[in-house]
Amino acid sequence: MNAFVERVKKAEEALGALFPPTPLQHNAYLSRKTGAHIYLKREDLTPVRSYKLRGAFTFIRRALEADQGVESFVCASAGNHAQGFAYACRHFRKKGVVFMPVTTPQQKIDKTRLFGGEYIEVRLVGDFFDDCNRAAEVFAASTTALMVPPFDHEDIIEGQATIGLELVQQLGDRLDGALIILPVGGGGLASGVTSYLREVGAGCEFLFVEPAGAPSLARSLEAGRRIRLPLVDTFVDGAAVAEIGKEPFRRLKSFPAESVHLVPENSICSAIIDMLNIEGVVLEPAGAMSIDVLKTLPRASIKGRTVVCLISGGNFDFERLPDVKERALRFEGKKKYFIFRFPQRPGALRDFLGLLGPEDDITRFEYLKKSARNFGSVLIGIETKDARNFKGLIKRFDESGWAYQDITDNETIFSLLI
């Protein structure tokens, strides 16, 4: 047996002490929508609600088995890696220190402490991840604590590869010709699953998904080398990585750039709301990417095929729900924002309201400034039940002579005003 496959098998056996294989569930709703046989690999159902526990546990287990006197561990993370790390430290009864940015939501800090219990210490350092990552590296260098990376290490990759082993066991012959959709952040998950399935000769196809605002794998495959992005959109926090890991890229560099699909952040929000409302499944933004990409795939390419969407996590902070709903409505075309040149005369508001249809609703009405004695600039948000309603509404605005600007897709103005 291949050495990599053998190590993954041992990693899977060891993980059995923490949790059983995560379910692979057929989803009738998505199957009906796409014409494919859609299965969800539910990594959101691990004890820490993400796959990150697999890698952190495997790394720490291997370090302890090496018997090199390691007594404590350290990591830098504000999300799922911190929680998986904390859970693993408690399991092995080893001290662990987690460095997090000062800006980390209290909910994430509390959950990390809950999973680690008395074995975990959380230190808040700096405003950004790079700050706390440097602090963690300094701490590791000045103590005997061993740094546990989030994705760029063979042990982490082999831990994540246990998902591939489970897919072989759960799909059997259906794996032949199947499409496996994998979300990508730092690349540990994607490189682990693809490496394992390739090594065992699984005849499946792979599709990778990244957020449009953080295409580190896509740009690196295009260039043929690792590219560090100068700026990333951090909305999809579980996958907003500026540079794909060195070891993950070594394993993924043979894939064509066309195998990576980029999904807009607002589109991901639509998938989150859809799954929450219809299926009752809570997904974090990174966890929804593999489902969201289904809407962009040509139907002929997946009709009748077995398609596995890997749900990487479900650690969703419900304080983000209003923003997610807002983004989803904008993506679906059901909500728009306008700046109107509003006349300062009696009856002007009544005239404006008379143009709205029965399914249109004003969600925001705010004077920005009185730019002239007779006119004022007004920010107006309008939500409707059907995106097609806006065509008629805008036609009525034009026919009535209103002066306005649609700022819904103007990110610069939108970010300043909304």
C-alpha positions as CSV (number, residue, x, y, z in Angstrom):
1,M,0.0,0.0,0.0
2,N,1.2,3.5,-0.8
3,A,2.8,5.2,2.2
4,F,0.6,8.3,2.0
5,V,-2.6,6.1,1.8
6,E,-1.4,4.0,4.8
7,R,-0.8,7.2,6.9
8,V,-4.2,8.5,6.0
9,K,-5.8,5.2,7.0
10,K,-4.0,5.4,10.4
11,A,-5.2,9.0,10.8
12,E,-8.8,7.9,10.1
13,E,-8.5,5.1,12.7
14,A,-7.2,7.5,15.3
15,L,-9.9,10.1,14.6
16,G,-12.5,7.4,15.4
17,A,-11.8,8.2,19.1
18,L,-13.3,11.7,18.6
19,F,-16.1,11.2,16.1
20,P,-17.5,8.8,13.5
21,P,-17.2,9.5,9.7
22,T,-19.3,12.6,8.9
23,P,-22.5,11.8,6.9
24,L,-22.7,11.9,3.1
25,Q,-26.3,12.9,2.5
26,H,-28.3,12.9,-0.7
27,N,-30.0,16.2,-1.1
28,A,-33.3,16.0,-2.9
29,Y,-33.8,19.8,-3.2
30,L,-30.5,20.4,-4.9
31,S,-30.8,17.3,-7.0
32,R,-34.1,18.5,-8.3
33,K,-32.8,21.9,-9.1
34,T,-29.7,20.7,-11.0
35,G,-30.8,17.4,-12.6
36,A,-27.8,15.7,-10.9
37,H,-27.5,13.4,-7.9
38,I,-26.2,15.9,-5.3
39,Y,-24.6,14.6,-2.1
40,L,-23.5,16.8,0.7
41,K,-20.4,15.7,2.7
42,R,-21.3,17.2,6.1
43,E,-18.1,18.4,7.7
44,D,-20.3,20.9,9.6
45,L,-21.3,18.0,11.8
46,T,-17.9,17.3,13.4
47,P,-17.7,18.2,17.1
48,V,-16.3,21.6,16.2
49,R,-18.6,22.1,13.1
50,S,-15.7,22.1,10.6
51,Y,-13.1,19.8,9.0
52,K,-10.2,21.6,10.7
53,L,-10.3,19.2,13.7
54,R,-9.0,16.4,11.4
55,G,-5.7,18.2,10.5
56,A,-5.0,19.7,14.0
57,F,-5.7,16.4,15.7
58,T,-3.4,14.5,13.3
59,F,-0.6,17.0,13.6
60,I,-0.6,16.9,17.4
61,R,-1.0,13.1,17.5
62,R,2.0,12.6,15.3
63,A,4.1,15.1,17.3
64,L,3.3,13.2,20.5
65,E,4.0,9.8,18.9
66,A,7.4,11.1,17.8
67,D,8.2,11.4,21.5
68,Q,10.4,14.4,21.2
69,G,9.4,15.9,24.5
70,V,6.8,18.3,23.2
71,E,4.6,19.3,26.1
72,S,2.6,22.2,24.7
73,F,1.4,23.7,21.4
74,V,0.6,27.0,19.9
75,C,-1.4,28.3,16.9
76,A,-2.7,31.5,15.4
77,S,-6.3,31.6,14.2
78,A,-9.5,33.5,14.7
79,G,-11.7,30.8,13.4
80,N,-12.1,27.1,12.7
81,H,-8.5,26.1,13.1
82,A,-8.4,27.6,16.6
83,Q,-11.4,25.5,17.6
84,G,-10.1,22.3,16.1
85,F,-6.7,23.0,17.8
86,A,-8.4,23.6,21.2
87,Y,-10.5,20.4,20.9
88,A,-7.4,18.3,20.1
89,C,-5.3,19.8,22.9
90,R,-8.1,18.9,25.4
91,H,-8.3,15.4,24.0
92,F,-4.5,14.8,24.5
93,R,-4.5,16.8,27.8
94,K,-1.8,19.1,26.5
95,K,-1.5,22.8,27.0
96,G,-2.2,25.0,24.0
97,V,-2.0,28.8,23.4
98,V,-4.1,30.4,20.7
99,F,-3.2,33.8,19.4
100,M,-6.1,35.7,18.0
101,P,-6.5,39.3,16.7
102,V,-8.0,41.8,19.2
103,T,-10.9,42.3,16.7
104,T,-12.0,38.6,16.9
105,P,-15.7,38.4,17.8
106,Q,-16.4,37.3,21.4
107,Q,-18.4,34.3,20.2
108,K,-15.3,32.8,18.5
109,I,-13.2,33.4,21.6
110,D,-15.8,31.8,23.8
111,K,-16.1,28.7,21.6
112,T,-12.4,28.2,21.5
113,R,-12.2,28.4,25.3
114,L,-15.2,26.0,25.5
115,F,-13.6,23.4,23.3
116,G,-10.2,23.6,25.0
117,G,-11.3,24.0,28.6
118,E,-8.5,24.3,31.1
119,Y,-5.9,23.3,28.5
120,I,-6.3,26.4,26.4
121,E,-5.1,30.0,26.8
122,V,-6.3,32.6,24.4
123,R,-4.1,35.7,23.8
124,L,-5.4,38.6,21.9
125,V,-2.7,40.4,19.9
126,G,-2.9,43.0,17.1
127,D,-5.8,44.0,14.8
128,F,-5.1,41.6,12.0
129,F,-4.2,37.9,11.5
130,D,-0.6,38.7,10.4
131,D,0.0,40.4,13.8
132,C,-1.1,37.5,15.9
133,N,0.6,35.0,13.6
134,R,4.0,36.7,14.1
135,A,3.3,36.8,17.9
136,A,2.6,33.0,17.8
137,E,5.8,32.4,15.9
138,V,7.8,34.4,18.4
139,F,6.2,32.5,21.3
140,A,7.0,29.2,19.7
141,A,10.6,30.2,19.1
142,S,11.1,31.4,22.7
143,T,9.5,28.4,24.4
144,T,9.2,24.6,23.9
145,A,5.7,25.0,22.4
146,L,5.2,23.5,18.9
147,M,3.5,25.7,16.2
148,V,0.5,24.0,14.6
149,P,-0.1,25.5,11.1
150,P,-3.6,25.8,9.7
151,F,-2.8,24.1,6.3
152,D,0.8,24.1,5.1
153,H,2.2,20.9,6.6
154,E,2.1,17.2,5.5
155,D,0.5,16.1,8.7
156,I,-2.3,18.6,8.4
157,I,-2.9,17.6,4.8
158,E,-3.0,13.9,5.7
159,G,-5.5,14.6,8.4
160,Q,-7.8,16.4,5.9
161,A,-7.3,13.6,3.5
162,T,-9.3,11.3,5.7
163,I,-12.4,12.9,4.1
164,G,-11.3,11.2,0.8
165,L,-11.0,7.9,2.6
166,E,-14.6,8.3,3.9
167,L,-15.8,9.2,0.4
168,V,-14.4,6.0,-1.0
169,Q,-16.2,4.0,1.8
170,Q,-19.5,5.9,1.4
171,L,-19.8,6.1,-2.3
172,G,-18.3,2.9,-3.5
173,D,-18.8,2.3,-7.2
174,R,-20.6,5.7,-7.5
175,L,-17.3,7.4,-7.1
176,D,-16.3,6.4,-10.6
177,G,-17.2,9.4,-12.9
178,A,-18.4,11.5,-9.9
179,L,-17.7,15.2,-9.6
180,I,-16.1,16.2,-6.3
181,I,-16.5,19.9,-5.5
182,L,-13.9,21.2,-3.0
183,P,-13.7,24.7,-1.4
184,V,-10.2,26.2,-1.2
185,G,-8.6,28.6,1.2
186,G,-5.1,27.7,2.1
187,G,-5.3,24.4,0.2
188,G,-4.9,21.8,2.9
189,L,-8.3,20.3,2.4
190,A,-8.3,20.3,-1.4
191,S,-4.7,18.9,-1.6
192,G,-5.4,16.2,0.9
193,V,-8.6,14.9,-0.6
194,T,-7.3,15.0,-4.2
195,S,-4.0,13.3,-3.3
196,Y,-5.8,10.5,-1.5
197,L,-8.4,9.8,-4.3
198,R,-5.7,10.0,-7.0
199,E,-3.5,7.5,-5.1
200,V,-6.3,5.0,-4.7
201,G,-7.2,5.3,-8.4
202,A,-10.7,6.8,-7.9
203,G,-12.0,7.7,-11.4
204,C,-13.6,11.0,-10.3
205,E,-13.3,14.6,-11.5
206,F,-12.4,17.6,-9.2
207,L,-13.7,21.1,-9.2
208,F,-12.3,23.7,-6.9
209,V,-14.2,26.8,-5.6
210,E,-12.7,30.0,-4.3
211,P,-14.3,33.3,-3.3
212,A,-14.0,35.9,-6.1
213,G,-12.3,38.2,-3.6
214,A,-9.5,35.7,-2.7
215,P,-8.5,33.7,-5.8
216,S,-5.1,32.6,-4.5
217,L,-5.2,29.1,-6.1
218,A,-6.6,30.4,-9.4
219,R,-4.0,33.0,-9.8
220,S,-1.2,30.6,-8.8
221,L,-2.3,28.0,-11.3
222,E,-2.5,30.6,-14.0
223,A,1.1,31.8,-13.2
224,G,2.5,28.3,-12.7
225,R,3.9,29.4,-9.3
226,R,2.5,30.6,-6.0
227,I,1.2,34.1,-6.1
228,R,0.6,36.3,-3.1
229,L,-2.5,38.5,-3.6
230,P,-2.0,42.1,-2.6
231,L,-5.5,42.4,-1.3
232,V,-8.3,40.0,-0.3
233,D,-11.9,40.4,0.5
234,T,-12.3,38.9,4.0
235,F,-16.0,38.4,3.9
236,V,-15.6,34.6,3.3
237,D,-13.3,34.5,6.3
238,G,-12.8,30.7,6.2
239,A,-11.3,30.9,2.7
240,A,-9.9,34.4,2.5
241,V,-6.2,33.5,2.1
242,A,-3.7,35.7,0.4
243,E,-1.4,32.9,-0.7
244,I,-2.0,29.2,-1.2
245,G,0.2,27.0,1.0
246,K,3.6,25.8,-0.3
247,E,2.9,22.1,0.2
248,P,-0.7,22.3,-0.9
249,F,0.3,24.0,-4.1
250,R,2.9,21.4,-4.8
251,R,0.1,18.8,-4.7
252,L,-2.4,20.9,-6.7
253,K,-0.2,22.6,-9.4
254,S,-0.9,19.9,-12.0
255,F,-4.5,20.9,-12.2
256,P,-5.5,23.3,-14.9
257,A,-6.5,26.9,-13.9
258,E,-9.9,26.2,-15.5
259,S,-10.7,23.7,-12.7
260,V,-11.0,26.6,-10.2
261,H,-14.4,28.4,-10.2
262,L,-14.7,31.8,-8.5
263,V,-18.0,32.6,-6.8
264,P,-19.0,36.2,-5.8
265,E,-19.3,36.9,-2.1
266,N,-22.9,38.1,-2.5
267,S,-23.8,35.0,-4.5
268,I,-22.5,32.9,-1.6
269,C,-24.9,34.8,0.7
270,S,-27.8,33.7,-1.5
271,A,-26.8,30.1,-1.0
272,I,-26.5,30.5,2.8
273,I,-30.1,32.0,3.0
274,D,-31.4,29.4,0.6
275,M,-30.1,26.4,2.6
276,L,-31.2,27.9,5.9
277,N,-34.7,28.7,4.8
278,I,-35.4,25.5,2.7
279,E,-33.2,22.8,4.3
280,G,-32.6,24.2,7.8
281,V,-28.9,23.8,7.3
282,V,-26.6,26.4,8.8
283,L,-23.6,27.1,6.7
284,E,-20.7,29.6,7.1
285,P,-19.7,31.5,3.9
286,A,-16.8,29.1,3.2
287,G,-19.0,26.1,3.8
288,A,-21.6,27.3,1.3
289,M,-19.2,27.8,-1.7
290,S,-19.4,24.2,-3.0
291,I,-23.2,24.5,-3.1
292,D,-23.3,28.0,-4.6
293,V,-21.1,27.1,-7.6
294,L,-23.8,24.6,-8.7
295,K,-25.9,27.5,-10.1
296,T,-23.1,28.4,-12.6
297,L,-22.3,25.0,-13.9
298,P,-23.8,24.0,-17.3
299,R,-26.7,21.7,-16.7
300,A,-25.5,19.3,-19.4
301,S,-22.2,18.8,-17.7
302,I,-23.7,17.5,-14.5
303,K,-27.1,16.0,-15.6
304,G,-27.5,12.5,-14.1
305,R,-24.0,12.6,-12.5
306,T,-23.1,12.0,-8.9
307,V,-21.9,15.3,-7.5
308,V,-20.4,15.7,-4.0
309,C,-20.4,19.1,-2.5
310,L,-18.0,19.3,0.5
311,I,-19.5,21.4,3.2
312,S,-16.4,22.6,5.0
313,G,-18.0,24.2,8.0
314,G,-21.1,25.6,9.8
315,N,-19.7,28.1,12.2
316,F,-22.0,30.9,11.3
317,D,-22.2,33.9,13.6
318,F,-25.9,34.9,13.5
319,E,-25.0,38.5,14.2
320,R,-23.9,38.5,10.5
321,L,-27.3,37.4,9.3
322,P,-28.7,40.9,8.5
323,D,-25.6,41.6,6.3
324,V,-25.9,38.2,4.7
325,K,-29.6,38.7,3.9
326,E,-28.8,42.2,2.5
327,R,-26.1,40.8,0.2
328,A,-28.3,38.0,-0.9
329,L,-31.1,40.3,-1.9
330,R,-28.8,42.5,-3.9
331,F,-27.3,39.5,-5.7
332,E,-30.8,38.2,-6.6
333,G,-31.8,41.7,-7.9
334,K,-34.5,42.0,-5.3
335,K,-33.0,45.1,-3.6
336,K,-31.5,48.2,-5.0
337,Y,-30.2,51.5,-3.7
338,F,-30.7,54.8,-5.4
339,I,-29.7,58.4,-4.9
340,F,-32.5,60.7,-5.9
341,R,-32.5,64.4,-6.6
342,F,-35.6,65.1,-4.5
343,P,-37.6,68.3,-5.0
344,Q,-38.3,70.2,-1.8
345,R,-42.0,70.9,-2.3
346,P,-45.2,69.7,-0.7
347,G,-46.5,66.5,-2.2
348,A,-43.1,65.3,-3.7
349,L,-43.0,62.3,-1.4
350,R,-46.6,61.3,-2.2
351,D,-45.8,61.6,-6.0
352,F,-42.8,59.3,-5.5
353,L,-44.7,56.7,-3.5
354,G,-47.3,56.6,-6.2
355,L,-44.8,55.1,-8.6
356,L,-44.1,52.1,-6.4
357,G,-45.8,48.8,-7.3
358,P,-47.8,46.6,-4.9
359,E,-44.7,44.4,-4.2
360,D,-42.3,47.2,-3.7
361,D,-41.2,48.4,-0.3
362,I,-39.0,51.3,0.8
363,T,-36.4,50.0,3.3
364,R,-34.4,53.1,3.6
365,F,-35.1,56.8,3.1
366,E,-32.3,59.2,4.2
367,Y,-31.5,62.8,3.3
368,L,-27.7,62.9,2.5
369,K,-27.6,66.7,2.4
370,K,-29.7,69.6,1.1
371,S,-27.6,70.5,-2.0
372,A,-29.9,73.3,-3.1
373,R,-32.8,75.3,-1.8
374,N,-35.3,73.5,-4.1
375,F,-33.7,70.0,-4.2
376,G,-32.0,67.5,-1.8
377,S,-30.0,64.3,-2.3
378,V,-31.9,61.4,-0.8
379,L,-30.6,57.8,-0.4
380,I,-33.5,55.4,-1.0
381,G,-33.4,51.6,-0.6
382,I,-36.1,49.6,-2.3
383,E,-36.9,45.9,-1.9
384,T,-39.3,43.9,-4.0
385,K,-40.5,40.3,-4.1
386,D,-39.6,39.7,-7.8
387,A,-36.4,41.2,-9.4
388,R,-38.4,41.7,-12.6
389,N,-40.5,44.4,-10.8
390,F,-37.5,46.8,-11.0
391,K,-37.7,47.0,-14.8
392,G,-41.2,48.5,-14.6
393,L,-40.3,50.7,-11.6
394,I,-37.3,52.2,-13.3
395,K,-39.3,52.9,-16.4
396,R,-41.9,54.8,-14.3
397,F,-39.0,56.8,-12.7
398,D,-37.7,57.8,-16.1
399,E,-41.1,58.6,-17.6
400,S,-41.9,60.8,-14.5
401,G,-38.7,62.8,-15.0
402,W,-37.0,61.9,-11.7
403,A,-33.2,62.5,-11.6
404,Y,-31.5,59.5,-9.9
405,Q,-28.5,57.2,-9.8
406,D,-28.5,53.5,-9.2
407,I,-25.6,52.9,-6.8
408,T,-26.4,49.2,-6.0
409,D,-23.3,47.9,-7.9
410,N,-21.1,50.9,-7.4
411,E,-18.9,49.4,-4.7
412,T,-17.1,52.6,-3.9
413,I,-20.2,54.7,-3.3
414,F,-22.1,51.8,-1.8
415,S,-19.4,51.1,0.8
416,L,-19.4,54.7,1.9
417,L,-23.1,55.2,2.3
418,I,-24.7,51.8,3.2
